[in-house]
Amino acid sequence: MINAIIQEKDKTPEILTDLKDISLYIGKKDFRIWVDIQKPTQEDMQFIEKKFSFHPLAIEDAMTTIQRPKIDRYDNYLFIVLHAALLAAHKDKATSLELDSFIGENYVVTVHLKPIPSISTTWQRCAKHAEIMSRGAAYLFYFLADALMDNYFPIVEKLGKEIQKAEDNVLKDMNSGVLNKIFDLKETVLILRRILGPQREAMNFIARGGYSPIIPKGLSIYFRDISDLLAKINDTLETYRETLTSATTGYMSVTSNKLNEIMKVLTIIATIMMPLTLITGIYGMNFRFMPEINWRYGYFAIIAIMIIIAGGMLLFFKKKKWL
């Protein structure tokens, strides 16, 4: 599915969906164009390869969904891979949505397999506000990248709440579900950090003016702002990682303490039972000549002695503060 927004200088943007109409504006320097391709087919990619003269390797990369964030420079355009993040509603695991972008002198071409909320929002804003695209293709790409990175904040905020909840449950609810939750959150933090790292490097390089004149040096400060946002998010994720590590250690410590308490109680019970078992073992032997066997009050005396021994041991343990 190919859609395009075209704009002539400061005029009102126009949305096109027909390939023939889109073809008419490609290559016209007086027009700025944003072509967005969702769920690209082979025919779609052949269309942009032919019309924009994109390198086959760049087209091949755009059709691949396992690309890590990167920037490739070609003669008249940049190929930039960025990743949006999505936190599943039914579980707290993050997934990445790849966005492949071609940025030229007066055009931006974006390719993505699945709908990306940031793209939809930016598309609507560009269609309504002429000043965004009128500032050039590089500024449009900045606007896209900024919206993409801003989308991380609600995800990181939600992740922080889930981490706080898991940390509180460490002391309240000692079951394997809490530990599994912590491991899921740690995996999500790891995924987000793995996505953000290369993107921060890419934004830093653009901010240093490494891709002039396609991205003018005057826009460096804007990309530096994105880099700062990514640094802030990365620092927050590092804090989350340390918090989850502490929560895991705390869980193991509480579990160990609880197990020690159980073992202490069982050990005390076993220790008390040892002399009682010895007495019952002795009088359970089948010897014929045992003096107390024929004593009328022998049974009651032995029971009394066993109670005294057990009680005395309990008092001893309590005095030693073992109970």
N, C-alpha and C positions, 0 to 999 in steps of 0.2 A: 504494500500500500504506500503510494508516494503522494505526498502533499507538498505544496510550496507556498511561501509568502513572498510576493515580489513588491518592490517599492521603488518608485522613480523619485530620486532626490528626497524632498520633504513632503511628497504627496501621501495621500492615504494608502496604507498597505492593502494589497489584494491577495486573496487566497485562491490558489489554483489546484485543481485535482486531475486535470487531463494532461497526459504526457505531451501531447502536441502543443498545448498552450504553454506548458512549462518550457519546452524546447525553444520557443520563440524568444525567450528572455535570457537564456543562458548565453554568456559571452558578451552581452551588452553592458558596457562600462557605466552607462547612465543609470542602470538598475542594480539594486541590491536584492539578493535572492537567498532565501533559506529553504533548502529542500530537506524534508524529513521523510525517512523511509522506515516504516515499522514492519516487522516480519518480512525482511527482504527476500525476494525470489531471485533466481539466476538471471531472469530477464531484467529485473529492477537494477541489479548490479551492472549488467552489461550496458544498460541505458546510461547510468552516470559515468561509467568508464569511458564510453564513447563520447558523450557530450562534454564532459569536463576534462578529458584526456588524463585520467588517473592511471597511475602505474598498476600493472596487474598484481604486484606484490601487496600493494595497499588494499586493493579490492579483495585479495585473498585473506588478508588480515581482518578486514571488515566482516567477512563471512565466518570467521572463526570466533567462537564464544569463550575461549580460554585465555585470551590475551591479558597480560598484566598491564597496568597503566604505563603508558610510554608516549614518547613524541618521536616521529620520524619526519625529517625535512626532505622535501622534494624541490624541484626547480621553482615552481610557482605556487606551491601550497604546502600546508602542514597536515600531517595525519596524526591525530591525537586520540589516544584511548584513555577514557576516564571510566570510573565505576561509581554508580549510584548504589546506595545501600537500602535494603528493605528488611524490616523486622516482621517476621510472620506473626499474625494475630493469635494463633493457637499455641504458639510456643516461642520462647525467647531466643531463637537462633536467627542470626542475620544471614542474609544472602545478598550477593552483589548482582547488579544489573549493568551489563557493559554498554557503554555509549561510545561509538566510533564517530569521530568528527573529521571532516576535511575543511580546512580554512584557507580560502584564497583571498585575492585582492578585494573582490566584491561579492563573495558568496560564502555560505556555510552549508555543508551537507552533513546531516546526522543520520546514523544508522543504528538501529537497536531492535532486538528480537521481541522484547516485551514492552508493554506500556510503562513509561517512567513518569511518575507524577510531576517531577520538576520540568520535564519537557512540555507536558500538557499545559502547565501553568505559564511557562515562558511563552509558549505559542500563543496563548490567549492574550497575553499582555502585548506581544509584538503586533498582533492583529488589531489591537485597539489603540496603541500609542505609537505614532509615527516616529517619535524622537529616538526610539531604541535602535531601529535599523538604520535610521538616517546618519547615525554616528559611525557607521562602517561595519564591515564583517568582523573585524577583530573585537570591536566592542560588543557585538552580538554574541560572539563566542564567550567573552568574559561574563556577559549577563547569564548565559547558559551555565557556565561553570560555577558561577556564584550561587545560582539557584540549586544546582546539584549538591554543592557543599553545605548550603544552608539546611538541606533536608537531613543532614546527619544530626543536627542538634536535637530535634524531637526524639530521634532514635536513641541518642546517647542519654537524654534526660529520662526516657522510659527505662532504659537499661539501668541507670543509676537507682531508680525507685525499686526495681526488681532486686538489685544487689543489696539494697538496704533491708528489704523484706527478708531476703535469704539470710542476711547476717543476723537479723533479729530472731529468726527461727532456729538458729544454731543452738541457742540456749533453751528454747521453748519446746521444740519438737525434735526429739532425737530419733530419727528414722532415716533409712537409706534414701528416701525421697529428697530430703534436704541436701544431702551430699550430691545426688544426681543433678539437682537444680544448680548447685554451685558449679559443677563441671560443665553444664550446658552454658552457663553465663560466661565462664572462662573461655570456652570455645568461641562464643560470640565476640568477646573482646579481642581474641586473637585474630579472628577473621577481619574485624574492622581495622585493626592495626596493620594487618597485611595489605589491606586495600589502600589505606591512607598514606602509608610510607612512600611508595613510588609517586603517588599523585602530588604529594608535597614537594618532592624533588622536581617534578615537571613544572609546577607552578613557580618554584624558586628560579628555575632556569629561564622561564619566560620573563619573570620579574627583573632579571638581570639584563634583559634586552638581548637575549640570545637568538631571537628569531625575527629580527628587523630585516626588511621593511614590512613583512607580512603582518607582524604585530608591532605597531609603532612603539617607540620608546616612551611616548607620552602615556601609554596604557600600563607601563610597568608598575606604577603605584597601585593600580587596581588589582593586578595579579599578586602583588605583594600582600595586599589585604586578604586575598584568598589563602595565601601561604600562611599568614598569621592565624587565620581561622583554623586551618588544618593543624597547626602547631598546638593551638589551644585544645582542640578535640583530642589530639594525640596525648597531650599531658593528662587530660581527664581520663582517657582510657588507661594510661599507665597507673594512675591512682586507683582506678577500678581493679586493675590486675593485682596490685598490691593488697587491696582490700579483700579480694577473693582468696588470695593466697593466705592471708591472715585468718579469714573465715574457715578455710579448709584446715589450717593448723588448729584453730580453736575447736572445730568440730572433732578432730582426732583427739585433742586433749580432753575434751569433755567426755567423749566416748571412753577414752582410756581411764579417766577418773571414775566414771560410772562402773566400768568393768572391775576396777580395783575395789570399789565399795562392795560390789557383789561378791568378789572373791574373798574379801575380808570377812563378810558375814558367813559365807560358806565355810571358811577356814575355822572360824570360831565355833560354829556348830560341829564341825568334824572334830575339833580339839576337845570339846565337851563330851562328845560321844565316845572318844577313845577310852577313857577309864571306865565308862559305863559298859562299853562293849567288852572290855577286859573282865569285868566282874561277871557279866552274864555269860561270858565264854567259859570262865572257870567253873561256875555252877551249872553250866550246861554239859559238863563232861559226865560220862556215864560210869564213874567209879562207884563201887559199892560202899566204901568206907570214907564218907565225907561227913564230918561231925555235925554240920548245920543242916544236913539233909533231913534228918528226923526231928529237928527242933520244931516245936509247934509254931513259934513266932519267927522262924527263919526268913520266910518270904517277906514279911512286913519289915523286918530289920534290914534286909538287903535293899528293899525299895527305899527305905528311909535314908540309908547310907548313900544311895545313888542320887537322891534328891539333894542331900547335903553337899555332896561333891559338885553336882551341877550348879547349885546355888553359890557355893564358894568360888567356883571358877568364874561365874558371871560377875560376882562382886570384885574379884581380882582384875578381870578385864576392864570393868568400869573404872576402877581406881587407876589403872594404867592409861585410861582414856583411849582404850582400843575400841570401845563401843560408842 
